[in-house]
Amino acid sequence: MKLAEKPAEVETLKDIARNVRRTTLTLINDARYGFLGPCFSCLDLIVCLGWSEATKCFASEPNGRANLVLSKGHAVAALYAAL
């Protein structure tokens, strides 16, 4: 599936990513500690893997969910914001 085939999904993902960016920025600002660069660098990937219809084919668990291992510890605020 090409992204151009589903422009509505692309716009939805952009909106979700924008909201997750805001939440990540708020989390880091409220904590007065965090790493904004690593969070923002992987945020689009986290959103795409979490909400895209295209990634449902990777779901190997019986409940239809895929596993994501984020080994980039400085970007944990982005993962928390996406959850």
LOKENU-209611 format. One record per residue: residue number from 1; residue in three letters; x, y, z negated of N, C-alpha, C, O in turn. Coordinates in Angstrom, 3 decimals. Example, Ala and Ser with C-alpha at 12.3 -4.5 7.8 and 13.67 -1.06 7.14 Angstrom:
2
dovo k = 1; r = ALA; nX = 13.190; nY = -5.690; nZ = -7.800; caX = 12.300; caY = -4.500; caZ = -7.800; cX = 13.200; cY = -3.300; cZ = -7.800; oX = 14.236; oY = -3.319; oZ = -8.465 .
dovo k = 2; r = SER; nX = 12.850; nY = -2.250; nZ = -7.080; caX = 13.670; caY = -1.060; caZ = -7.140; cX = 12.900; cY = 0.030; cZ = -7.870; oX = 13.409; oY = 1.138; oZ = -8.039 .
This chain:
83
dovo k = 1; r = MET; nX = 0.840; nY = -1.169; nZ = 0.000; caX = 0.000; caY = 0.000; caZ = 0.000; cX = 0.888; cY = 1.236; cZ = 0.000; oX = 1.807; oY = 1.354; oZ = -0.810 .
dovo k = 2; r = LYS; nX = 0.608; nY = 2.137; nZ = 0.900; caX = 1.340; caY = 3.390; caZ = 0.964; cX = 0.630; cY = 4.435; cZ = 0.119; oX = -0.594; oY = 4.417; oZ = -0.012 .
dovo k = 3; r = LEU; nX = 1.406; nY = 5.343; nZ = -0.453; caX = 0.798; caY = 6.395; caZ = -1.262; cX = -0.107; cY = 7.293; cZ = -0.431; oX = -1.075; oY = 7.850; oZ = -0.949 .
dovo k = 4; r = ALA; nX = 0.200; nY = 7.435; nZ = 0.848; caX = -0.609; caY = 8.306; caZ = 1.697; cX = -2.006; cY = 7.739; cZ = 1.920; oX = -2.926; oY = 8.479; oZ = 2.270 .
dovo k = 5; r = GLU; nX = -2.173; nY = 6.417; nZ = 1.718; caX = -3.473; caY = 5.800; caZ = 1.905; cX = -4.460; cY = 6.200; cZ = 0.812; oX = -5.670; oY = 6.169; oZ = 1.033 .
dovo k = 6; r = LYS; nX = -3.961; nY = 6.574; nZ = -0.355; caX = -4.821; caY = 6.908; caZ = -1.483; cX = -4.443; cY = 8.275; cZ = -2.040; oX = -3.853; oY = 8.347; oZ = -3.118 .
dovo k = 7; r = PRO; nX = -4.760; nY = 9.348; nZ = -1.349; caX = -4.378; caY = 10.679; caZ = -1.846; cX = -5.061; cY = 11.032; cZ = -3.158; oX = -4.500; oY = 11.780; oZ = -3.959 .
dovo k = 8; r = ALA; nX = -6.263; nY = 10.510; nZ = -3.397; caX = -6.950; caY = 10.797; caZ = -4.664; cX = -6.185; cY = 10.197; cZ = -5.829; oX = -6.099; oY = 10.801; oZ = -6.899 .
dovo k = 9; r = GLU; nX = -5.630; nY = 9.008; nZ = -5.626; caX = -4.850; caY = 8.376; caZ = -6.690; cX = -3.567; cY = 9.164; cZ = -6.963; oX = -3.154; oY = 9.299; oZ = -8.115 .
dovo k = 10; r = VAL; nX = -2.947; nY = 9.677; nZ = -5.920; caX = -1.731; caY = 10.471; caZ = -6.087; cX = -2.036; cY = 11.723; cZ = -6.903; oX = -1.279; oY = 12.074; oZ = -7.808 .
dovo k = 11; r = GLU; nX = -3.128; nY = 12.391; nZ = -6.591; caX = -3.501; caY = 13.596; caZ = -7.345; cX = -3.826; cY = 13.254; cZ = -8.792; oX = -3.486; oY = 14.014; oZ = -9.699 .
dovo k = 12; r = THR; nX = -4.475; nY = 12.131; nZ = -9.016; caX = -4.774; caY = 11.700; caZ = -10.385; cX = -3.492; cY = 11.433; cZ = -11.156; oX = -3.373; oY = 11.825; oZ = -12.316 .
dovo k = 13; r = LEU; nX = -2.532; nY = 10.768; nZ = -10.523; caX = -1.250; caY = 10.498; caZ = -11.179; cX = -0.501; cY = 11.791; cZ = -11.485; oX = 0.147; oY = 11.903; oZ = -12.526 .
dovo k = 14; r = LYS; nX = -0.587; nY = 12.757; nZ = -10.592; caX = 0.058; caY = 14.051; caZ = -10.840; cX = -0.567; cY = 14.743; cZ = -12.041; oX = 0.139; oY = 15.339; oZ = -12.854 .
dovo k = 15; r = ASP; nX = -1.890; nY = 14.666; nZ = -12.155; caX = -2.573; caY = 15.268; caZ = -13.310; cX = -2.190; cY = 14.575; cZ = -14.609; oX = -1.948; oY = 15.229; oZ = -15.623 .
dovo k = 16; r = ILE; nX = -2.135; nY = 13.254; nZ = -14.572; caX = -1.738; caY = 12.499; caZ = -15.774; cX = -0.317; cY = 12.860; cZ = -16.159; oX = -0.035; oY = 13.091; oZ = -17.335 .
dovo k = 17; r = ALA; nX = 0.588; nY = 12.914; nZ = -15.180; caX = 1.989; caY = 13.248; caZ = -15.465; cX = 2.109; cY = 14.654; cZ = -16.047; oX = 2.920; oY = 14.886; oZ = -16.945 .
dovo k = 18; r = ARG; nX = 1.315; nY = 15.586; nZ = -15.547; caX = 1.335; caY = 16.955; caZ = -16.075; cX = 0.896; cY = 16.967; cZ = -17.547; oX = 1.499; oY = 17.654; oZ = -18.372 .
dovo k = 19; r = ASN; nX = -0.145; nY = 16.213; nZ = -17.864; caX = -0.616; caY = 16.142; caZ = -19.244; cX = 0.390; cY = 15.458; cZ = -20.161; oX = 0.576; oY = 15.868; oZ = -21.307 .
dovo k = 20; r = VAL; nX = 1.035; nY = 14.420; nZ = -19.656; caX = 2.040; caY = 13.722; caZ = -20.462; cX = 3.259; cY = 14.621; cZ = -20.675; oX = 3.871; oY = 14.579; oZ = -21.742 .
dovo k = 21; r = ARG; nX = 3.619; nY = 15.432; nZ = -19.679; caX = 4.717; caY = 16.392; caZ = -19.851; cX = 4.399; cY = 17.386; cZ = -20.971; oX = 5.238; oY = 17.680; oZ = -21.821 .
dovo k = 22; r = ARG; nX = 3.163; nY = 17.894; nZ = -20.947; caX = 2.748; caY = 18.830; caZ = -22.009; cX = 2.819; cY = 18.168; cZ = -23.383; oX = 3.321; oY = 18.761; oZ = -24.338 .
dovo k = 23; r = THR; nX = 2.324; nY = 16.961; nZ = -23.478; caX = 2.337; caY = 16.241; caZ = -24.753; cX = 3.758; cY = 15.970; cZ = -25.207; oX = 4.059; oY = 16.100; oZ = -26.393 .
dovo k = 24; r = THR; nX = 4.640; nY = 15.594; nZ = -24.286; caX = 6.041; caY = 15.349; caZ = -24.617; cX = 6.694; cY = 16.618; cZ = -25.133; oX = 7.413; oY = 16.592; oZ = -26.132 .
dovo k = 25; r = LEU; nX = 6.446; nY = 17.719; nZ = -24.456; caX = 7.007; caY = 19.004; caZ = -24.880; cX = 6.490; cY = 19.381; cZ = -26.266; oX = 7.253; oY = 19.883; oZ = -27.092 .
dovo k = 26; r = THR; nX = 5.225; nY = 19.150; nZ = -26.527; caX = 4.647; caY = 19.443; caZ = -27.841; cX = 5.255; cY = 18.568; cZ = -28.917; oX = 5.571; oY = 19.049; oZ = -30.005 .
dovo k = 27; r = LEU; nX = 5.424; nY = 17.271; nZ = -28.621; caX = 6.034; caY = 16.361; caZ = -29.598; cX = 7.436; cY = 16.816; cZ = -29.985; oX = 7.781; oY = 16.867; oZ = -31.166 .
dovo k = 28; r = ILE; nX = 8.231; nY = 17.142; nZ = -28.984; caX = 9.615; caY = 17.549; caZ = -29.244; cX = 9.659; cY = 18.895; cZ = -29.961; oX = 10.476; oY = 19.096; oZ = -30.859 .
dovo k = 29; r = ASN; nX = 8.786; nY = 19.812; nZ = -29.568; caX = 8.756; caY = 21.123; caZ = -30.198; cX = 8.312; cY = 21.020; cZ = -31.663; oX = 8.911; oY = 21.646; oZ = -32.538 .
dovo k = 30; r = ASP; nX = 7.276; nY = 20.242; nZ = -31.928; caX = 6.785; caY = 20.102; caZ = -33.298; cX = 7.801; cY = 19.416; cZ = -34.213; oX = 7.913; oY = 19.744; oZ = -35.394 .
dovo k = 31; r = ALA; nX = 8.532; nY = 18.465; nZ = -33.650; caX = 9.540; caY = 17.753; caZ = -34.439; cX = 10.815; cY = 18.577; cZ = -34.599; oX = 11.638; oY = 18.287; oZ = -35.468 .
dovo k = 32; r = ARG; nX = 10.979; nY = 19.600; nZ = -33.766; caX = 12.204; caY = 20.411; caZ = -33.755; cX = 13.441; cY = 19.554; cZ = -33.480; oX = 14.557; oY = 19.913; oZ = -33.855 .
dovo k = 33; r = TYR; nX = 13.222; nY = 18.426; nZ = -32.824; caX = 14.322; caY = 17.536; caZ = -32.484; cX = 13.868; cY = 16.663; cZ = -31.321; oX = 12.723; oY = 16.210; oZ = -31.293 .
dovo k = 34; r = GLY; nX = 14.736; nY = 16.431; nZ = -30.388; caX = 14.424; caY = 15.554; caZ = -29.278; cX = 15.247; cY = 15.908; cZ = -28.061; oX = 15.997; oY = 16.884; oZ = -28.054 .
dovo k = 35; r = PHE; nX = 15.095; nY = 15.112; nZ = -27.054; caX = 15.883; caY = 15.258; caZ = -25.837; cX = 14.925; cY = 15.405; cZ = -24.655; oX = 14.390; oY = 14.416; oZ = -24.153 .
dovo k = 36; r = LEU; nX = 14.719; nY = 16.619; nZ = -24.228; caX = 13.745; caY = 16.915; caZ = -23.187; cX = 14.183; cY = 16.406; cZ = -21.815; oX = 13.361; oY = 15.881; oZ = -21.064 .
dovo k = 37; r = GLY; nX = 15.442; nY = 16.549; nZ = -21.484; caX = 15.941; caY = 16.130; caZ = -20.169; cX = 15.709; cY = 14.657; cZ = -19.877; oX = 15.134; oY = 14.328; oZ = -18.839 .
dovo k = 38; r = PRO; nX = 16.139; nY = 13.756; nZ = -20.760; caX = 15.896; caY = 12.336; caZ = -20.504; cX = 14.413; cY = 11.986; cZ = -20.447; oX = 14.008; oY = 11.103; oZ = -19.691 .
dovo k = 39; r = CYS; nX = 13.608; nY = 12.677; nZ = -21.244; caX = 12.162; caY = 12.411; caZ = -21.227; cX = 11.554; cY = 12.772; cZ = -19.882; oX = 10.813; oY = 11.987; oZ = -19.290 .
dovo k = 40; r = PHE; nX = 11.873; nY = 13.961; nZ = -19.411; caX = 11.289; caY = 14.414; caZ = -18.156; cX = 11.841; cY = 13.643; cZ = -16.956; oX = 11.168; oY = 13.535; oZ = -15.931 .
dovo k = 41; r = SER; nX = 13.052; nY = 13.110; nZ = -17.072; caX = 13.637; caY = 12.412; caZ = -15.929; cX = 12.977; cY = 11.061; cZ = -15.668; oX = 13.019; oY = 10.573; oZ = -14.539 .
dovo k = 42; r = CYS; nX = 12.378; nY = 10.454; nZ = -16.664; caX = 11.754; caY = 9.150; caZ = -16.445; cX = 10.236; cY = 9.188; cZ = -16.577; oX = 9.578; oY = 8.155; oZ = -16.452 .
dovo k = 43; r = LEU; nX = 9.686; nY = 10.345; nZ = -16.823; caX = 8.258; caY = 10.467; caZ = -17.084; cX = 7.399; cY = 10.070; cZ = -15.890; oX = 6.394; oY = 9.380; oZ = -16.062 .
dovo k = 44; r = ASP; nX = 7.768; nY = 10.488; nZ = -14.693; caX = 6.982; caY = 10.125; caZ = -13.508; cX = 6.964; cY = 8.611; cZ = -13.301; oX = 5.944; oY = 8.045; oZ = -12.907 .
dovo k = 45; r = LEU; nX = 8.074; nY = 7.971; nZ = -13.564; caX = 8.143; caY = 6.521; caZ = -13.438; cX = 7.242; cY = 5.837; cZ = -14.464; oX = 6.534; oY = 4.887; oZ = -14.131 .
dovo k = 46; r = ILE; nX = 7.265; nY = 6.310; nZ = -15.693; caX = 6.418; caY = 5.738; caZ = -16.738; cX = 4.946; cY = 5.895; cZ = -16.374; oX = 4.165; oY = 4.955; oZ = -16.525 .
dovo k = 47; r = VAL; nX = 4.566; nY = 7.067; nZ = -15.900; caX = 3.170; caY = 7.306; caZ = -15.515; cX = 2.779; cY = 6.429; cZ = -14.331; oX = 1.694; oY = 5.849; oZ = -14.320 .
dovo k = 48; r = CYS; nX = 3.646; nY = 6.332; nZ = -13.348; caX = 3.343; caY = 5.519; caZ = -12.174; cX = 3.188; cY = 4.048; cZ = -12.550; oX = 2.277; oY = 3.374; oZ = -12.069 .
dovo k = 49; r = LEU; nX = 4.064; nY = 3.557; nZ = -13.396; caX = 3.974; caY = 2.160; caZ = -13.807; cX = 2.773; cY = 1.904; cZ = -14.714; oX = 2.210; oY = 0.809; oZ = -14.716 .
dovo k = 50; r = GLY; nX = 2.391; nY = 2.905; nZ = -15.470; caX = 1.297; caY = 2.711; caZ = -16.408; cX = -0.085; cY = 2.871; cZ = -15.824; oX = -1.022; oY = 2.220; oZ = -16.285 .
dovo k = 51; r = TRP; nX = -0.242; nY = 3.724; nZ = -14.817; caX = -1.574; caY = 4.037; caZ = -14.327; cX = -1.830; cY = 3.727; cZ = -12.865; oX = -2.973; oY = 3.815; oZ = -12.417 .
dovo k = 52; r = SER; nX = -0.824; nY = 3.373; nZ = -12.121; caX = -1.001; caY = 3.177; caZ = -10.688; cX = -1.668; cY = 1.836; cZ = -10.384; oX = -1.387; oY = 0.824; oZ = -11.026 .
dovo k = 53; r = GLU; nX = -2.547; nY = 1.855; nZ = -9.403; caX = -3.183; caY = 0.619; caZ = -8.951; cX = -2.167; cY = -0.291; cZ = -8.255; oX = -2.331; oY = -1.511; oZ = -8.241 .
dovo k = 54; r = ALA; nX = -1.131; nY = 0.297; nZ = -7.685; caX = -0.138; caY = -0.484; caZ = -6.949; cX = 0.664; cY = -1.399; cZ = -7.863; oX = 1.169; oY = -2.422; oZ = -7.399 .
dovo k = 55; r = THR; nX = 0.801; nY = -1.070; nZ = -9.143; caX = 1.613; caY = -1.885; caZ = -10.039; cX = 0.829; cY = -3.010; cZ = -10.687; oX = 1.411; oY = -3.811; oZ = -11.418 .
dovo k = 56; r = LYS; nX = -0.451; nY = -3.097; nZ = -10.451; caX = -1.240; caY = -4.176; caZ = -11.043; cX = -0.812; cY = -5.543; cZ = -10.522; oX = -1.060; oY = -6.555; oZ = -11.178 .
dovo k = 57; r = CYS; nX = -0.174; nY = -5.589; nZ = -9.357; caX = 0.283; caY = -6.866; caZ = -8.811; cX = 1.468; cY = -7.421; cZ = -9.597; oX = 1.795; oY = -8.599; oZ = -9.455 .
dovo k = 58; r = PHE; nX = 2.123; nY = -6.591; nZ = -10.430; caX = 3.248; caY = -7.058; caZ = -11.227; cX = 2.817; cY = -7.632; cZ = -12.570; oX = 3.651; oY = -8.130; oZ = -13.325 .
dovo k = 59; r = ALA; nX = 1.549; nY = -7.570; nZ = -12.869; caX = 1.064; caY = -8.037; caZ = -14.163; cX = 1.206; cY = -9.552; cZ = -14.245; oX = 0.538; oY = -10.287; oZ = -13.518 .
dovo k = 60; r = SER; nX = 2.072; nY = -10.004; nZ = -15.127; caX = 2.311; caY = -11.434; caZ = -15.263; cX = 1.674; cY = -12.020; cZ = -16.514; oX = 1.619; oY = -13.240; oZ = -16.668 .
dovo k = 61; r = GLU; nX = 1.205; nY = -11.184; nZ = -17.387; caX = 0.578; caY = -11.649; caZ = -18.620; cX = -0.845; cY = -12.132; cZ = -18.325; oX = -1.474; oY = -11.659; oZ = -17.378 .
dovo k = 62; r = PRO; nX = -1.349; nY = -13.063; nZ = -19.122; caX = -2.714; caY = -13.556; caZ = -18.893; cX = -3.780; cY = -12.466; cZ = -19.013; oX = -4.829; oY = -12.553; oZ = -18.376 .
dovo k = 63; r = ASN; nX = -3.519; nY = -11.455; nZ = -19.816; caX = -4.510; caY = -10.393; caZ = -19.978; cX = -4.413; cY = -9.346; cZ = -18.864; oX = -5.129; oY = -8.346; oZ = -18.904 .
dovo k = 64; r = GLY; nX = -3.550; nY = -9.555; nZ = -17.881; caX = -3.447; caY = -8.649; caZ = -16.752; cX = -2.558; cY = -7.448; cZ = -16.975; oX = -2.587; oY = -6.503; oZ = -16.188 .
dovo k = 65; r = ARG; nX = -1.762; nY = -7.467; nZ = -18.041; caX = -0.878; caY = -6.334; caZ = -18.327; cX = 0.556; cY = -6.699; cZ = -17.994; oX = 0.968; oY = -7.849; oZ = -18.140 .
dovo k = 66; r = ALA; nX = 1.302; nY = -5.719; nZ = -17.550; caX = 2.731; caY = -5.893; caZ = -17.284; cX = 3.517; cY = -5.354; cZ = -18.482; oX = 3.022; oY = -4.505; oZ = -19.224 .
dovo k = 67; r = ASN; nX = 4.706; nY = -5.838; nZ = -18.660; caX = 5.570; caY = -5.375; caZ = -19.744; cX = 6.561; cY = -4.354; cZ = -19.217; oX = 7.075; oY = -4.484; oZ = -18.106 .
dovo k = 68; r = LEU; nX = 6.822; nY = -3.337; nZ = -20.024; caX = 7.796; caY = -2.307; caZ = -19.679; cX = 8.799; cY = -2.222; cZ = -20.809; oX = 8.426; oY = -2.001; oZ = -21.961 .
dovo k = 69; r = VAL; nX = 10.063; nY = -2.397; nZ = -20.488; caX = 11.135; caY = -2.257; caZ = -21.470; cX = 11.868; cY = -0.965; cZ = -21.141; oX = 12.502; oY = -0.845; oZ = -20.093 .
dovo k = 70; r = LEU; nX = 11.773; nY = -0.002; nZ = -22.048; caX = 12.449; caY = 1.281; caZ = -21.866; cX = 13.729; cY = 1.234; cZ = -22.682; oX = 13.695; oY = 1.340; oZ = -23.908 .
dovo k = 71; r = SER; nX = 14.855; nY = 1.074; nZ = -22.003; caX = 16.124; caY = 0.977; caZ = -22.707; cX = 16.827; cY = 2.332; cZ = -22.794; oX = 18.009; oY = 2.409; oZ = -23.130 .
dovo k = 72; r = LYS; nX = 16.105; nY = 3.366; nZ = -22.496; caX = 16.645; caY = 4.728; caZ = -22.525; cX = 16.120; cY = 5.380; cZ = -23.799; oX = 15.113; oY = 6.088; oZ = -23.767 .
dovo k = 73; r = GLY; nX = 16.790; nY = 5.147; nZ = -24.903; caX = 16.307; caY = 5.552; caZ = -26.216; cX = 16.039; cY = 7.030; cZ = -26.377; oX = 15.150; oY = 7.413; oZ = -27.138 .
dovo k = 74; r = HIS; nX = 16.786; nY = 7.873; nZ = -25.680; caX = 16.585; caY = 9.315; caZ = -25.815; cX = 15.291; cY = 9.766; cZ = -25.147; oX = 14.889; oY = 10.920; oZ = -25.300 .
dovo k = 75; r = ALA; nX = 14.638; nY = 8.879; nZ = -24.413; caX = 13.405; caY = 9.231; caZ = -23.714; cX = 12.167; cY = 8.657; cZ = -24.398; oX = 11.101; oY = 8.579; oZ = -23.787 .
dovo k = 76; r = VAL; nX = 12.298; nY = 8.264; nZ = -25.635; caX = 11.181; caY = 7.626; caZ = -26.324; cX = 9.999; cY = 8.568; cZ = -26.513; oX = 8.864; oY = 8.097; oZ = -26.580 .
dovo k = 77; r = ALA; nX = 10.212; nY = 9.859; nZ = -26.601; caX = 9.100; caY = 10.802; caZ = -26.745; cX = 8.177; cY = 10.758; cZ = -25.528; oX = 6.965; oY = 10.921; oZ = -25.672 .
dovo k = 78; r = ALA; nX = 8.724; nY = 10.543; nZ = -24.344; caX = 7.910; caY = 10.420; caZ = -23.142; cX = 7.059; cY = 9.156; cZ = -23.191; oX = 5.899; oY = 9.167; oZ = -22.778 .
dovo k = 79; r = LEU; nX = 7.626; nY = 8.081; nZ = -23.689; caX = 6.869; caY = 6.836; caZ = -23.814; cX = 5.750; cY = 6.996; cZ = -24.846; oX = 4.624; oY = 6.558; oZ = -24.608 .
dovo k = 80; r = TYR; nX = 6.048; nY = 7.618; nZ = -25.984; caX = 5.017; caY = 7.849; caZ = -26.987; cX = 3.915; cY = 8.745; cZ = -26.440; oX = 2.738; oY = 8.502; oZ = -26.705 .
dovo k = 81; r = ALA; nX = 4.269; nY = 9.759; nZ = -25.694; caX = 3.274; caY = 10.665; caZ = -25.125; cX = 2.394; cY = 9.938; cZ = -24.104; oX = 1.206; oY = 10.237; oZ = -23.984 .
dovo k = 82; r = ALA; nX = 2.964; nY = 9.006; nZ = -23.384; caX = 2.194; caY = 8.268; caZ = -22.388; cX = 1.254; cY = 7.261; cZ = -23.023; oX = 0.221; oY = 6.922; oZ = -22.445 .
dovo k = 83; r = LEU; nX = 1.598; nY = 6.788; nZ = -24.186; caX = 0.723; caY = 5.816; caZ = -24.844; cX = -0.508; cY = 6.501; cZ = -25.339; oX = -1.379; oY = 5.858; oZ = -25.925 .
